[in-house]
Amino acid sequence: MNAPFAATALEQLRAEYASAPTDLFIDGKFVPAASGKSFEVEDPATGQVFAHAAAGDAADIDAAVKAARRALEGAWAKTNPAQRARLLTRLADLIERDGERIALTESLDNGMPFMMAKFAGVFGASEQLRYNAGWATKIAGETIEPSSPGEWHCFTLREPVGVVGAIVPWNFPFVMAVAKIAPALAAGCTVVLKPAEQTPLSAAYLGKLIAEAGFPEGVVNIVTGMGETAGAAIVDHMGVDKVSFTGSTSVGKLIVKNSTGNLKRVSLELGGKSPVMIFADADLAKAIPAAAMGIFGNAGQVCAAGSRLFVHEKVYDQVVEGVQGMAKALKVGPGLSPDTQMGPLVSAEQLTRVLGYVESGAGEGATVSVGGSRIEGEGYFVQPTVLTGTAAGMKVVEEEIFGPVLSVMKFGDEEIDVIAARANATEYGLSSRIWTRDISTALKLAKRLKAGGVMINGGAGVDPAMPLGGYKQSGWGRENGKAGVEAYTEIKSVTVAL
Ligand code: ADP
């Protein structure tokens, strides 16, 4: 198979990354970290350092927050909604223009297959911008009739919440970054973005496109750096009005604790342990590959990964054999090899974590029916893994693994409430999937599931129009859709006595 990108483009990009660290983007300028320090960036397919990024810390965050505040009160406040919409659309065009470069960067940095980087990353990002550009001109308050004695004219205003600190993870670095910036800018906020230290490069490039699109200085600032320094400084900063975070539940909890200084608003999109339920009457030709790719896609490093598979006993053998067959057949390799279907895990730390879970599952009595091992050689590759004989109470069933490890369980003709209770037996509540041709079963279950998302007989992936977020410990608030853009606003009630 031919590579879906130009080999020369990859060579140039590698040379560029080898030549100098990427800069921070603060107040419209590309600058090194104030400390002069940079950090190493690894290619997870080889474990080799191929780039360096500026190591921003509290001093750089402070400069970025001040620039964002000036822009919020200055040039950005003067733009009207239509101008904001046009800028967002222009940025979408530039992202598509440079899609190959961005996807190559993403694949080198995160390890994901190039085509996934292109579709989920590049087009996912430009669609976020186009969708939210539409909202810029449609954010509105309402008029309200109060019941107090007298005659009134009362209405609400939706105002930008202010300076937003956006902290994003490494699993889909580019689209995550853009999905935070787009609604915030549409709502009239300014942003300080911190990408994950494992994958800083596509966000660093985003700064170049933001400058080229013509956003006023300071509207978006991008500070690469460590979570414990740069990330913590955003959360701590009294000049940040809202933190929007996507990442692990443990860091999410830390952010809640550390954001009390100015009681900044906090949105959290956290972990999951999402159930997939396949009933006996399901369309198995669709359900089986969807169940497999729902956990092996992006090597399971997906917050909404379908990591707990519940199968009706009548179709259990057929489904499990189907998923096992796909797990064995998947081409695991570097994201930039054209036939790769699953890339490496992002880091050595993640590899250790995932293998640790497999070992713990085996220790608690699960059967490692397929996979379960590291793929020897360079890079952080692990085999797609299917654990059978798993049960409630095992760590592999209760905790988020964030790797290509599926726990399979069986159900019978129990009441719908019993099945729902098993699906809900987790501290998370992000996503869920149901496969059945019986509409009543599907909708009864959909009502009973404690999850922010329910996909029946297939899902559209992440769509910028569909609210995304979690019940329980999967988060606070929703991203995407109207709720997603309104999350970047404050409501002001204006009461006029006539
Ligand atoms: P994971 O555990 O999957 O690596 P994290 O939740 O640790 O994901 O990371 C998500 C993002 O949160 C990254 O950008 C990371 O740098 C940042 N981060 C990590 N620790 C902190 C912290 N103490 N305060 C703020 N941000 C943090």
Residues whose N, C-alpha, C, O or C-beta is under 5 A from the ligand:
A	BS01	ADP	I167 V168 P169 K194 P195 A196 E197 G225 M226 G227 E228 G231 A232 T246 G247 S248 V251 L254
